[in-house]
Amino acid sequence: MATIEDFLKLDIRVGMVVKAEPFPEARKPAIKLEIDFGKLGVKCSSAQITRRYKQVQLIGSQVVAVVNFPPMRIVGFKSEVLVIGGVPEEGDVGLLKPDEPIKNVTPVA
């Protein structure tokens, strides 16, 4: 079982999507995101969220992401953060996001 100490090692923050574009090279359908985390800067992520979201509707929306995992290379793309969502079934992700706007870089607890 995970402990509270394990959870506290994660740095989970709110950020705003400032750019979203298709990622046709990905093995599974995905969207490349650029997310503004305020004082932490703009970070990139690849998210398999194409079933529910189009690129244009993501821009300007806030998302929740783990910002302290090491970067991963995904088909030559550097993914720096892990965007968090609910997965009701394989290939379907509903993004977790604040229900009202809050400051980018706000920690999640």
Secondary structure, 3 states (H helix, E strand, C coil): CCCHHHHHCCCEEEEEEEEEEECCCCCCCCEEEEEECHHHCEEEEEECCCCCCCHHHHCCCEEEEECCCCCEEECCEEECCEECEEEEECCEEEECCCCCCCCCCCECC
